[in-house]
């Protein structure tokens, strides 16, 4: 149980209807079984979720789990057209086809705030047992700020990892783990490339965000909005801290330490470069993604090629990318017009329960896992299973230990959770109002273009003041004025 105990300790700190148009569904009744063998008709809860199919065995297993608790609920999956999920979901909802339980992956603000068709989940959460217990502090704060989505998941932040066998070949690796200054990381990067034959050290998929996970706070970018000597807030990426950071990134690029093709890299090509030995370091979401990296790296390069999570650089500050607590970026919502709101929330409550989490995280007993010698042993099929509802391990307390040969998470994955827990900080960003969203997007497009050009040597860092002026002209000035009224 040592690994699971460590995991749970880390997680405690980590900061996880067709009813509106037709009106034909019966008013909700307690979804319970009848007495004396007579069974109440099931309450049908319609659900839309991009990761589920009509024949998904998880749906049937959830129904059976609920029934064992006396709740007779039938789950009916509402199909959504193929394509970009947030866009297709939005189009479906606009037609009036609004399921009871809706999974959003972006695009929810319009329906929650502008159209006001999503239920305030605060009273449901307050009355809950398992959902409330499975919310980490960041979940709770996001829900307080924006009570329309529930997403029981660890904070989706990137933690950089390096091949341990490559790290072991360096002297500077020991130094950087003990004292991860910017200068020590620079020396480590150079030695990693020289001693392991890597084409470059760090690769990222198209933007600098994952590189910021290691270096951003060290350069002073400790929050999205930074208070200056005049007492006013400025967008962090328009400050001298950003200027210093971009100058350093340009140095890494010029010396072949940053992937020369980072602008065109995608998630899959980034990971392939890591597994193939072209890159020494990539970043991934702490926990399960790091677990995936570790398992694939070992499978391709041998048992010694496990991954080691790296700490963020230390300088003016230290921490991974500051955590946005303004709202959940994705999650489950309940339609305000649903006649089955209690039943819809009962689905989420069951999935957050001990039995529900076993099902959601591990799959079906006898298929994705077995109980052997009183311990949980994952099968080969478990590699294809992933949690759809409750990714967080904040309140995951299986009643049996995992077989040591098939731990729920590898040691590097557990370590990444622990490091994220101890080295994460809260951001001061806010929900962007609709009338400023376009300006925010436009000004950030200006930033991304300038940052990419500076790092790749197409523009000089001396043009930084002109970039700031362009950023303000594109809408940043108005957003900054709003920030100074909003950030506390």
N, C-alpha and C positions, 0 to 999 in steps of 0.2 A: 504493500500500500504506500510505500515511500514515495513513488513517483506521483501517485494521485494526490497524496497529502501535500506534496510540494506544489502541485498544480493548483489545488484548491486554495492554498495559502496565497499563491500569486494572484489568483482570480479575485480573492477578497479585496485586493487592492486595485485591481485593474478596473481600471475604470473603463455592456451587452445591453346582385340581388334581383336578382330579378324581382324587385319589389316596388321601385319608385314609379314606373310607368304603368304597370298593369294593376297593381293593388289587389291581386288575386290571392295572395298568401294569407292564411288564417292568422288571426292575432296570436301572439306567442303565448304558449302555456308552459308551465314548468316541464322541461324535457325529461320527465321521469317515467319509469315503468309503472304500469297499473298494478293494483293489488289483486290477490287471489288468482294469479295467472293471467289476468287480463292486461294486455299491454297497450298503453296509449299510442296513438299514431305518432310516428317520428316527427320531430321538428326539422324541417329542411333548412340548412344553412348553405347559401350559395357563396362560393369563394373563387377568387381569381388570384393566380400565382404563377409567374412565368416558369417556375422550376417544377411544376407538377403537370402530369398528364391525366386524362380521364380514367385510365386503367392503373394509375399509380397505387401500388399496394399500401402505401402510407395512409391514403384516405380511408381504406377499409380498416386498417389497424387502429386508426384514431377512433373510428366509429365503435369498434369493439371495446377499446379502452374506456371510452365514455359510457358505453352500455354497462360495463362492469361496475361503474360507479353510480348506476341508476339513472343515467341521462341518455334518453333515446333520441339521438341526433343523427340525421343523415347529411353527409357532405356532398354537395353537388358542384362540380367544377364548372366555372363559366369560361369558355374558350376565349382567347384573345388572338387577333390576327398576328401572323409572323411579321417580324420587323423589329424596329427599335421599341422595346417594351413600353417605356414611359409614354412615347407618342401614341402607340396603338391603344394602350390602356386609356389615355386621355380621350381619344376619339370615341371609344366605346362608352365611356361614362357620359360624354356629351350627348349621346343619343338617348340617354335615359335608362340604359341597361346598367343598373348599379347593383352589384352583388352586395350581400350582407358584409362579408369579410374581404377586404381589398389589400393586396400587397402592393405597395408603391416602391419604386426604385427611382425616385425623382419625379417631378411634375405634380407633387401633392399640394403645393402651396396654393395654387389656383382653386382647387376644390375645397381645401380646408378654410382658407381665409377669404378669398374673393367670392366664391359661390356658396360657401358655408354649407356644404353637404356632408361633412364628416363629423362624427360624434366626438364630443369632448370626453376623453376616456378617464379623466381624473376620478370620478366617483366609482367607476368599475375597478380601477387599480386600488383605490383606498379600501374597497370591500374585499379585495382578493387576498388569498393566502400565498399562492405559489408565484404568481406574476410579480407581486411586490417583493417577495423574498429573492427573486432572481434578478432584480435590477441593481446594477452597480451604481455608485454615486454619480457617474456621468450620465447614465440612463435617467436617473431620477431628476437631475437638473434639466436635461433636455426636455423631458416630459412636462416639467413644471413650466418651461418657457413656451412649449408648443405641444399641447396635450392631445394631438390627433393621431400620433403614430406610436406604436410600441415596437421596439426592436431589441430583444434580449440577446445582445451580442456584445463582445468586447469591442472597445474603441478600435475603429479600423485605421490603425497607424502603422507606418512602415518601420521595421527594424532591419538594419543591414546585417548580412551574414557573410562569412568567408569560409572557404574550405579549410578545415583544421589541419590537414596534412600539409597544406601550403603555408599556413600560419606557423607551423612548427619548424619550418625550414628557415625562418627569419629570426634574427635577434631583436629587431625593432618591434616584433609582434608582442613580445612579453612587456616591452616598455609601454606600448600603446594601451594594452589592457589595464596596466597599473596607473597610467597617467595619460589619458587620451587628449592631449593638447592638439591644436591644429598643426603645429610643427612636428610633433611626434607622428601624427597620422600621415603627414607628407613624406616623412622618412620611411614609414611603413609601406606606403604605396610604391615608392621607388624600389624598395627591396623585394616586395612581393613580385613585381614585374621582372626584376633581374634574375631572381633565383628560381622562378617557377615557369618561365617561358610564356607567360600570359601576353596576349596581344595588347591588352590594356587592363586597368584594374577595376574600375567601377563602370557598370553599364546601367542605363535607365531607359524607360520606355517613352521617349518623345518629349518629356519635360524635365525640369530640374528638381521636381518635388521630392523624389526619392533621395537625391543627393542632399537636399535640405534636411532630411531626417538625421543625417550625420553631422552636418556643419552649420545649419541655420542659426540655432541658439548660441553657438559658440561665437558667432560674429555679432551677436546682440539682437537678433531677430526673435525676441522672446514672446512676442504676441503680434497679432495682425495690426493692431493700432498701438503706436508708441507715443507716450507723452514726452514732449520736448521741454526745453528749459523755460519756454514761454507758457507752459501749462496747457498747451493745446495738443491734441492728438494728430499724428500724421500717419499715413499708410506706411507700414514698415518697409515695403519695397520701394519707397521713394526717399528713404533716409540714407545717411552715410554708411549705415551698417550693411545695407544691401549693396552699396557701391563696393565696399571692401570685399564682400563675399563673392560678387561677380568677378572681381579682379583675380581672386584666388582660383575660381573655377576656370577662368581663361588660362591661367598658368597650368592647371592640371590638363586641360585640353591640349595646349601647345606642346607639353612634354609627353603626350601619349599616355597619360594616366587615366583620362576620361575617354570613354568610348567615342571615337571619331564619328561614328554613325548614330549617336544617341538620339538625334532628332527624328530619325526614321525607324528607330526600333519600336516594336510592339511588345506586348506582354510575352507572347510565345517566343519571339526571336531573342528577347532579353534572357529568358530562362534557358534557351538552347545554348546561347553563348556561355552561360555559366556552367552548364553540364558538360559542354564540349571542351572546357578549359581555355576558352578565349578570354573570359573575364574572371577576375578573382573575387569580386564582391557584387552582390545584388541585394536589394531590399525587398521585404515582403511583410504582409500583415502578420503580427505576432500570433503565436499559437498554431492553428491548423495549417496555415500557408507555410510557415517555417517547417512544420512537420512534413509537409509535402516535398519541400526543397530537400530536406535531409534524406528522406527515403529515396527520392529519385537520384540524388547525387551518389548515394551508396550503391544503388542498383547499377548505375552506369560506370562508376569509377572505383568500386571496391569498398570494403568495410571501413578503411581508414579515412575515407573521404567524407566523413560527417561534417556538418556545418557548425560553425561557432558564431553565436550572436555577438555583435560588436556594440560597445557603448557609444553614445553620441559624443562628439568632440566637446572639450571643455575650454571655455574662454570667457567672454563677457557673460555668458550664461551656459547652462548645460541642460540638455533635454532633447527628446525627439520632437517632432513637429508638434507645436502646441495643440491641445485638443479642443475642437469646436464643440461647445455645449449649447449653442443657440437652438438647435433642434436635431432630431434624428434625421440622417440623410436618406434613410429608407425605413421600411417597417410596415406593420399591419394597422389598418384603419377599419372602423366600422361605419357603415352608411348611416347617416342621421335619419333617413327615411325607412330603414329596415324595421320590419315588424318582429324580428328575431334577434334583437341586440344582446339580450342576456345569453341566449344560446350561442351566439357568435363569440362572445367573450369567454363562454365556458370552454370552447375549443382551445383558446389561448391559455386558459387557466389549467386545463388538463395537460397540455404540452409542456407547461412549466413545472408540473408536478414530478416527483421522482420517477413514476412509471412512464409518464409522458416524455421526460428527458431521455430515459433509456431508449425508448422507441425512436425519438427524433435524432438522437446522436449516434446510436449504434445500429439501428435497423431492427429487423424482425428476428427474434430468437429462433435458432435452428437454421437460419439462413446467413445473416451477416455476422452472427456471433453464436457461440454455444456456451453452455455452462459445463466445464470439465473440472473434476476434482474440487468443486466448490468455488471455482474462479471463472471469470469472464475471459473467454478465448475468442479473439476475432478470427473470422475466416477470410479466405482470399476475396470473397465477395464484398467484404467491408471496404475495400479500397475504392469501390464505386459508390459508396454511400456518403452522404453529407447532410448536415443538419439544415432543415429548411426554416425552422421556427425559432429554436433556442440554441444559438451558437455559444452563448456564454457558459462558462463553467463556474460562474459565481456561486450558484446554489446547486451544483451537480454533486449529488451524494449517493452513488450507487451502493446497493446493499452488499455487494461482493467486491473483492479485489480483482484487479485485472491480472491475468496470467503474465508473468514477467516477459514472456516471449512475444506478447502482443499488447504492449501498453497502449492506453488511449492516446497518449502523445509521447513522442520521443523526448529525451533529455534536452536537446537543443530547443524544442518547441516550448517546453516548460520554462527553460531559462529565458526565452524571449518574452514570455508572459511576466516573469519576475522582473526583468529589466524594464519592461514597459511600465509596470506598476510603480517602480521606484524612481524612474527617470522620465515621468510624464508631467506636464504642467497644463493648466487650464488656460484656454485662449479667451480673448475679450471680443471676439467677433459677434455679429448679431444677424438676425433675419433681415435680409435686404427687402425693403418694401417694393411693391410692384412698379411704382413709377420711377424707381432708380435702378431696377434690375438691368435694363438695357444699357444704361450708362456704366454700370459696374462691369458688365461683360465687355463693353467697348474699351474701357480703360485698361482692363486686364489683358486684352488682346494686344494693346500697345506695349504693355510690360513684357509679355511673352516674346514678342518679336524682337524687342530691344535686347532682352536677356540672351536670347539665342544668338543674336548677331555679335554681341560682345564676347560671349564665351567662345564662339567659333572664329573670332578675329575679324569679322566683317565690319565691325564698328569699334570705335575706341571707347574706353571707359571715360575718356574726357568728354564724351557726349552725354554724360549722365544728367546734367542740368537740363539739357534740351529734352531728354526723355521725360523728366519730371514735368516739364511744361506741356509736353504732348499728352502725357497721362492726365493732367488736370483738364486740358482742353477737351479730351475725349469723354469727360464726364466725371473724372476723379475729383474735381473741385467740389461738385455738388454732393458726392458721396462723403467726402471728408467733412463737409459742413454738417451733414446729417449725423456722422459718427460723433462729432463733438457735442451733439445734443443727446446722444444715445448712450455712448460708452460711459460707464461709471467706474 
